[in-house]
Amino acid sequence: MKKKTKNKPRTKATIYIKYDAEKAENLIGYATRWGIRRSETLNISRFIRMLIEKYDITKSAFHETSGIHNMAFNKYQNVPDNCCLSTEAIERIAVCILLLEPPLNEDPDFEVDCVKKKGGFRGVIANMSKKDIDDMREEFRKAFGTFGFYLTLSIKSLDELNEMNVFYFNEFTNVNGKLK
């Protein structure tokens, strides 16, 4: 006879991963890996600040696109010294940025799909030249690494990107609908 088990709530994603001094002592390579993750975090944080300062993208645009509240969004910009961004947090903000500025994706199928579904292939940044978009795409790829490169080349439809956005929204949302 099968035992009845209680449904366990799924664990939620977190924005930060904290440095673990005990692991650093006991695990070979932990400190090196931490340094790599910390560097990646700082690059992403720098890229987000650049979007706000240089292109005047508001925090409310991130909230309206991915449900990232002001307090959570500030965590992406001001990462404490003993923390780095989690993989889920990095992927969530990358998807949000691509939804805000679709021209970063250079797949022709994606452009056609955006024109069909949104009526255009413009982002929230006004008057971007082709060179500006190419430069921003390069910076995006540098900041977000392999995942950023994948997003800018392989996503074929707006629906696919929106599905990813919903997935990450759910990862950071409690069961009762409140955001983390």
C-alpha positions in Angstrom: 0.0 0.0 0.0 1.3 3.4 -0.9 2.0 5.9 1.8 0.3 9.3 1.7 2.7 12.2 1.6 1.9 15.8 2.2 2.5 18.2 -0.6 5.6 20.2 0.1 5.7 23.8 -1.1 8.2 24.3 -3.9 11.2 26.3 -3.0 11.4 29.8 -4.3 14.2 31.4 -6.2 16.3 34.0 -4.4 18.1 37.1 -5.8 21.3 36.6 -3.8 23.6 33.8 -3.0 25.7 34.5 0.1 29.4 33.7 0.4 30.0 30.6 2.6 33.3 30.8 4.4 33.0 27.2 5.6 32.7 26.0 2.0 35.6 28.2 1.0 37.7 26.4 3.6 36.6 22.9 2.8 35.9 22.8 -1.0 38.7 23.2 -3.4 37.8 25.8 -6.1 34.9 27.4 -4.2 36.7 30.7 -3.6 37.8 30.8 -7.3 34.2 30.0 -8.5 32.9 32.7 -6.1 35.3 35.2 -7.6 34.0 34.4 -11.1 30.3 34.7 -10.0 31.1 37.9 -8.1 32.7 39.4 -11.3 29.7 38.3 -13.4 27.4 39.9 -10.8 29.2 43.2 -10.9 29.1 43.2 -14.7 25.3 42.7 -14.7 24.8 45.3 -12.0 27.0 47.8 -14.1 24.9 47.0 -17.2 21.6 47.7 -15.4 22.9 51.0 -14.0 24.0 51.9 -17.6 20.5 51.3 -18.8 19.1 53.6 -16.2 21.7 56.3 -16.4 22.5 56.4 -20.1 19.1 55.4 -21.6 16.7 56.6 -18.9 14.9 53.3 -18.5 12.8 53.7 -15.4 12.5 51.1 -12.6 8.7 51.1 -13.3 9.4 49.7 -16.8 11.0 46.6 -15.1 8.1 46.3 -12.8 5.5 46.5 -15.6 7.4 44.0 -17.7 8.4 41.3 -15.2 6.8 42.3 -11.9 10.2 43.2 -10.3 9.3 45.7 -7.5 11.4 48.7 -6.7 13.0 47.0 -3.6 13.9 43.9 -5.5 15.2 45.9 -8.4 17.5 47.9 -6.2 19.1 44.6 -5.1 20.2 44.1 -8.7 22.0 47.5 -8.6 23.5 47.4 -5.1 24.8 43.9 -4.5 26.4 43.5 -1.0 30.1 42.5 -0.9 29.3 39.1 0.5 26.7 38.2 -2.1 26.3 37.5 -5.8 23.3 37.2 -8.0 21.7 33.7 -8.2 21.4 32.1 -11.6 17.6 32.5 -11.6 18.0 36.2 -10.8 20.4 36.7 -13.6 18.2 34.9 -16.1 15.1 36.8 -14.9 16.6 40.2 -15.4 18.1 39.2 -18.8 14.7 38.1 -20.1 13.1 41.3 -18.7 15.8 43.5 -20.5 15.1 41.7 -23.8 11.4 42.3 -23.4 12.1 45.9 -22.8 14.4 46.2 -25.8 13.4 43.5 -28.4 15.9 44.8 -31.1 18.7 43.2 -29.0 17.5 39.9 -30.4 18.9 39.6 -33.9 16.9 36.6 -35.1 14.9 37.7 -38.2 12.0 35.4 -37.1 11.8 37.2 -33.8 11.6 40.6 -35.5 8.8 39.4 -37.8 6.9 37.9 -34.8 7.2 41.2 -32.9 5.9 43.2 -35.8 3.0 40.8 -36.2 2.1 40.7 -32.4 3.2 44.2 -31.2 2.8 46.2 -34.3 6.5 47.1 -34.3 10.0 46.1 -33.4 10.8 49.0 -31.1 11.9 49.0 -27.5 11.5 51.4 -24.6 14.6 53.4 -25.7 13.7 56.0 -28.2 15.8 56.9 -31.3 18.3 54.0 -31.1 20.5 53.8 -34.2 21.6 50.4 -35.6 25.1 51.1 -34.2 23.6 51.8 -30.7 21.6 48.6 -30.8 24.7 46.6 -31.9 26.8 48.2 -29.2 24.1 47.5 -26.6 23.7 43.9 -27.8 27.5 43.4 -27.4 27.4 44.8 -23.9 24.4 42.6 -23.1 26.2 39.5 -24.2 29.3 40.5 -22.2 27.3 41.0 -19.1 25.0 37.9 -19.4 27.4 35.5 -21.0 26.2 32.3 -22.6 22.6 32.9 -21.5 22.6 36.4 -23.0 24.2 35.2 -26.2 21.4 32.5 -26.4 18.7 35.1 -25.8 19.9 37.4 -28.6 20.3 34.7 -31.2 18.0 31.8 -30.5 14.6 33.0 -29.3 12.3 32.8 -32.4 9.1 34.3 -31.1 7.7 36.8 -28.6 5.5 34.0 -27.1 8.6 32.0 -26.3 10.2 35.0 -24.5 6.9 35.8 -22.7 6.7 32.1 -21.5 10.2 32.5 -20.0 9.1 35.7 -18.3 6.1 34.0 -16.8 8.3 31.1 -15.6 10.7 33.5 -13.8 7.9 35.5 -12.4 6.5 32.3 -10.9 9.9 31.3 -9.6 10.0 34.5 -7.6 6.4 34.7 -6.5 4.9 33.1 -3.4 1.9 30.8 -3.8 -0.5 33.5 -2.6 0.6 35.8 -5.4 2.9 38.1 -3.4 6.3 38.9 -4.9 9.5 38.2 -3.2 
